[in-house]
Amino acid sequence: MAHVFPTTRVAAVQAASVFMDREASTEKACSLIAEASRKGAQLVAFPETYIAGYPHWAWLHNVKDGEKFFPLLVKSSVSVPGPETDQLCGAAKKNGIYVAIGLNESSESSFAEVFNTMLLIGADGRILGKHRKLIPTFYEKLCWSNGDGAGLRTHKTPIGCIGMLICGENANPMARYALIAQAEQIHIANFPSLPQSGQIGGYNMRKAIEIRAAAHSFEGKVFTITSSSVIDKRIIELLGDTPDRHETLKNGGTGLTGVFGPNGMICAGPLPDNEEGILYADINLEEGIAWKLYHDYSGNYNRFDVLSLNVNRRPTSPLNITEDAVPSRESTPERWEDALASNLQRLDLSRQVEMAELPVARKEKRKTA
């Protein structure tokens, strides 16, 4: 597909999931997808791990106190593909809209392993891409496993070339450049929300998101859509289990839901902190062309003979299985006969040997000898 430069209406959701409830969160997501479509959006982005919530206990509780919540994360995680992704794909197709949504993804190899994942679903209802967060941030390592480079790619669509990174990855220069160098035009960055109190060093989530999104837009000459979540009463009631923790959570969280242009400036939003809503923006991808004249870091404003980046897209796996080329007849006679027949055919033997006659033929040969 050649590069396209349409004007597209995009939407960024700022909302709470139904915390640790996979089915209810999926239903709410489908409702928001339909709402965004009714308002004319062709692409809608959801917060980090929208289905079914961000594991706030990892920073709010100590390891021992937070241990009791981990089973909730495991049991509310999503198989890809699975019933919940089927619902999301159905909503995308029904409403003719592209959907980028964060979720806690179940592992194929361990019943207690979870990945922080973002899905991109096409307007035809197909899953176009799946990106697992390369490495969880700080305390998140207590909850999620490392992702891999399999999803570190862009996706060419009729509304533009879409790339996506999760939360702290948007401060990773190499991960961001990997997408820029694949002709990214629309970048999706999703985040949780965090209370202003209780963060190490007075970490300011809103400012951190602004810096990352503005930098990526300016460097890549792309539009960046940021989507943050909300801390609601359900989260406060479950995790605010001591007076101190309740005090930390009671005013909700802060994030930044907005859209940044290819000049690095915010062009829509942000929505007010901890209030649910959907932000809309009409973006013209052609605006990025003029800015590439100044700095085209994946084109003529770089020295690839001096600087280079390698990306390993091989999916990681805890198990590599090598099947026997010709299994023993004693263990699996059907597979043995199939494999031998295949080898005979490959060798293009002129004499056709019937499998059922092989043992008899061997006995007759021994008698003759």
C-alpha positions in Angstrom: 0.0 0.0 0.0 1.3 3.4 -1.0 1.6 6.2 1.6 -1.8 7.9 2.2 -2.5 11.4 3.6 -6.2 11.5 4.5 -7.9 13.7 7.1 -9.2 11.3 9.8 -11.3 11.8 12.8 -9.7 10.1 15.8 -11.0 9.5 19.3 -9.2 9.0 22.6 -11.1 7.4 25.5 -10.6 8.4 29.1 -12.5 6.0 31.3 -12.3 3.5 34.1 -12.6 -0.2 33.3 -14.9 -2.3 35.5 -11.9 -3.1 37.7 -10.8 -6.8 37.5 -14.1 -7.8 35.7 -13.2 -9.0 32.2 -16.7 -9.5 30.9 -18.1 -6.2 32.2 -15.1 -4.2 31.0 -15.5 -5.7 27.5 -19.1 -4.7 27.4 -18.2 -1.2 28.5 -15.5 -1.0 25.8 -18.0 -2.1 23.1 -20.4 0.6 24.2 -17.6 3.3 24.0 -16.6 2.0 20.5 -20.2 2.5 19.3 -20.3 5.9 20.9 -17.1 7.0 19.2 -18.3 5.7 15.8 -21.6 7.6 16.2 -19.6 10.8 16.6 -17.8 10.1 13.3 -14.5 8.7 14.6 -12.6 6.3 12.3 -10.1 5.3 15.0 -10.6 5.0 18.8 -7.8 4.5 21.4 -8.3 3.1 24.9 -6.1 3.3 28.0 -3.5 0.9 29.1 -4.8 -2.5 30.2 -8.4 -1.3 29.9 -9.5 -4.9 30.2 -9.7 -5.3 33.0 -7.6 -2.7 34.9 -4.2 -1.5 35.9 -2.6 -3.3 39.0 -2.3 -0.3 41.3 -1.6 -2.5 44.3 1.9 -3.1 42.9 2.9 0.5 43.9 0.3 1.1 46.6 0.9 -2.0 48.7 4.1 -3.8 49.8 4.8 -7.1 48.2 3.2 -9.2 50.9 0.1 -7.1 51.3 -0.4 -6.9 47.5 0.0 -10.6 46.9 -3.7 -11.3 47.5 -4.7 -9.2 44.4 -2.6 -11.0 41.9 -5.1 -13.9 41.4 -7.7 -11.3 40.4 -5.3 -10.1 37.6 -4.7 -13.6 36.3 -8.4 -14.6 36.4 -9.5 -11.5 34.6 -6.9 -11.6 31.9 -7.8 -12.1 28.2 -6.9 -14.8 25.7 -5.9 -13.5 22.3 -7.9 -14.6 20.4 -10.7 -15.4 22.7 -14.3 -14.6 23.6 -13.5 -11.0 24.6 -11.5 -10.2 21.6 -14.2 -11.7 19.4 -16.6 -9.2 21.0 -14.3 -6.3 20.4 -13.7 -7.4 16.8 -17.4 -7.7 16.3 -18.0 -4.1 17.7 -15.2 -2.8 15.5 -16.7 -4.4 12.4 -20.3 -3.4 13.3 -19.3 0.2 13.7 -16.7 0.3 10.9 -14.0 1.7 13.2 -10.4 1.0 14.0 -9.8 0.1 17.7 -6.6 0.2 19.7 -7.2 -1.2 23.2 -5.0 -2.2 26.1 -5.6 -5.4 28.0 -4.0 -7.9 30.4 -3.2 -10.9 28.2 -3.1 -14.5 29.3 0.0 -16.5 28.5 -0.1 -19.5 26.2 2.5 -21.3 28.2 1.7 -20.6 31.9 -1.7 -20.4 33.6 -0.4 -17.6 35.9 1.6 -15.4 33.5 0.2 -12.1 32.3 1.4 -9.7 29.6 0.6 -6.0 29.2 -0.7 -5.9 25.6 -2.2 -3.5 23.1 -4.4 -4.8 20.3 -5.1 -3.0 17.0 -8.3 -4.1 15.4 -9.3 -3.2 11.9 -12.6 -1.7 10.8 -13.3 -5.0 9.2 -13.1 -6.8 12.6 -9.7 -8.4 12.1 -6.9 -8.2 14.6 -4.2 -6.3 12.7 -1.6 -6.3 15.4 -0.7 -7.2 19.0 2.1 -5.5 20.9 3.3 -6.8 24.3 5.0 -4.2 26.4 8.7 -5.0 26.0 9.5 -4.6 29.7 7.3 -3.7 32.6 8.2 -0.5 34.5 9.6 -0.6 38.0 6.9 -2.3 40.3 5.0 -3.6 37.3 7.6 -6.4 37.1 5.6 -8.0 40.0 2.6 -8.5 37.7 3.6 -8.7 34.0 6.2 -10.6 32.0 8.5 -9.2 29.4 7.1 -8.9 25.9 9.1 -9.3 22.7 9.8 -7.6 19.4 7.1 -9.5 17.4 4.7 -6.6 17.7 7.2 -3.8 17.2 5.8 -2.8 13.8 3.6 -0.4 12.1 0.3 -1.2 10.3 -0.6 0.4 7.0 -4.3 1.2 6.7 -6.5 3.4 4.6 -6.5 6.0 7.4 -2.7 6.0 7.8 0.2 4.0 9.0 -0.4 3.2 12.7 2.1 2.4 15.4 1.6 1.9 19.1 3.6 1.7 22.4 2.6 1.3 26.0 3.2 3.8 28.8 6.9 4.0 29.7 7.9 2.6 26.3 7.1 6.0 24.9 10.2 7.3 26.6 12.4 4.5 25.0 14.3 6.2 22.1 15.0 2.9 20.3 11.5 1.6 20.5 10.1 4.9 19.3 12.6 5.1 16.4 11.8 1.5 15.4 8.3 2.7 14.6 9.3 6.0 13.0 11.6 4.1 10.7 8.6 2.1 9.5 6.9 5.2 8.1 4.6 5.7 11.2 2.1 8.5 10.7 -0.3 7.9 13.7 1.2 6.9 17.0 -1.0 5.5 19.8 0.3 5.8 23.4 -1.8 4.5 26.2 -1.4 5.0 30.0 -3.0 4.5 33.4 -3.7 7.3 35.7 -1.8 7.8 39.0 -2.6 9.9 42.0 -0.3 12.9 42.5 0.4 11.9 46.1 2.4 8.8 47.0 4.6 8.8 43.9 8.4 8.5 44.3 10.1 11.9 43.8 6.8 13.6 43.2 6.4 12.0 39.8 4.0 14.0 37.7 2.1 11.6 35.4 0.5 14.4 33.3 3.8 16.1 32.7 5.6 12.8 31.9 3.0 11.9 29.3 3.2 15.4 27.7 7.0 15.3 27.4 6.9 11.8 25.8 4.0 12.5 23.4 5.4 15.9 22.3 8.9 14.5 21.8 7.7 11.6 19.7 5.4 13.7 17.6 8.2 16.3 17.0 10.8 13.7 16.2 8.7 11.5 14.0 6.5 14.3 12.5 3.5 12.2 13.4 0.2 12.6 15.2 0.3 11.1 18.7 -2.9 10.0 20.4 -2.7 9.6 24.2 -5.3 7.8 26.2 -5.3 7.6 30.1 -7.6 5.8 32.5 -9.6 6.9 35.6 -9.4 5.8 39.2 -13.0 5.3 40.2 -14.9 4.3 43.4 -14.6 0.6 42.6 -10.8 0.8 42.7 -10.7 3.0 45.8 -13.0 0.6 47.7 -11.0 -2.5 46.8 -7.5 -1.1 47.1 -7.9 1.6 49.7 -8.0 -1.0 52.5 -6.1 1.1 55.1 -6.7 4.8 56.0 -3.4 5.8 54.4 -4.1 4.0 51.1 -7.7 5.4 51.0 -6.3 8.9 51.5 -3.9 8.4 48.6 -6.6 7.2 46.2 -9.6 9.3 47.3 -9.0 12.1 44.8 -8.5 9.8 41.9 -5.7 9.9 39.4 -4.0 12.1 36.8 -3.0 11.3 33.3 -3.3 13.0 29.9 -5.8 12.2 27.2 -5.1 14.3 24.2 -3.8 14.5 20.6 -0.4 16.0 19.6 0.5 17.3 16.1 3.6 16.7 14.0 5.1 20.0 15.4 5.0 18.6 18.9 2.2 20.8 20.1 -1.0 19.6 21.6 -3.9 20.1 19.1 -6.8 18.6 21.0 -7.5 18.2 24.7 -6.4 17.4 27.3 -9.5 16.1 29.1 -9.8 17.1 32.8 -8.2 14.6 35.1 -10.2 11.7 36.4 -13.3 12.5 34.4 -14.7 10.0 32.0 -15.1 11.2 28.4 -14.1 10.8 24.8 -11.9 13.3 23.1 -12.2 13.9 19.3 -9.8 15.4 16.8 -9.7 15.8 13.0 -6.1 15.2 11.9 -4.7 15.8 8.4 -1.7 13.5 7.9 -0.4 15.7 5.1 0.7 18.2 7.7 3.7 15.9 8.5 5.2 16.3 5.1 6.4 19.9 5.5 7.9 19.1 8.9 9.9 16.2 7.4 11.8 18.9 5.4 13.4 20.0 8.7 14.2 16.6 10.3 13.5 13.3 8.6 15.3 11.0 11.1 14.3 7.9 9.2 15.2 9.5 5.8 17.7 12.1 4.6 18.4 13.6 8.0 20.4 10.7 9.4 23.6 8.8 8.8 22.8 5.1 8.6 26.5 4.4 7.8 27.3 5.8 11.3 24.2 4.9 13.3 22.0 1.8 13.0 19.3 -0.1 14.9 18.5 -3.8 14.9 15.1 -5.2 15.8 14.6 -8.9 16.7 11.0 -9.8 15.9 11.3 -13.5 16.8 8.6 -14.3 19.4 10.0 -15.6 22.7 9.0 -19.0 23.8 9.8 -21.1 26.9 9.7 -24.3 24.8 11.1 -25.3 21.4 9.8 -28.7 20.2 11.5 -30.6 17.4 9.4 -33.4 16.0 11.1 -36.7 14.8 11.5 -36.8 11.0 10.5 -40.5 11.0 8.9 -41.6 14.2 9.3 -45.2 15.3 6.7 -47.6 14.1 6.3 -49.2 17.5 5.2 -45.9 19.1 3.0 -44.4 16.4 2.4 -46.8 13.5 0.2 -44.4 11.5 2.7 -41.6 11.6 5.5 -44.0 10.8 3.7 -45.2 7.6 2.8 -41.6 6.6 6.4 -40.5 7.1 7.8 -43.4 5.1 5.4 -42.9 2.3 6.4 -39.2 2.2 10.1 -40.1 2.1 9.5 -42.6 -0.7 7.6 -40.0 -2.7 10.3 -37.4 -2.1 12.9 -39.8 -3.4 10.8 -40.4 -6.5 11.3 -44.2 -6.3 10.0 -45.9 -9.4 8.9 -49.0 -7.5 5.7 -48.5 -5.5 5.8 -50.3 -2.2 2.5 -51.0 -0.4 2.8 -50.2 3.3 0.8 -53.2 4.3 3.2 -55.6 2.4 6.4 -54.3 3.9 6.7 -56.8 6.9 5.8 -59.7 4.6 8.4 -58.6 2.0 11.1 -58.6 4.7 10.2 -62.1 5.9 10.2 -63.5 2.3 13.6 -62.0 1.7 15.0 -63.6 4.9 13.6 -67.1 3.8 15.2 -66.8 0.4 18.5 -66.0 1.9 
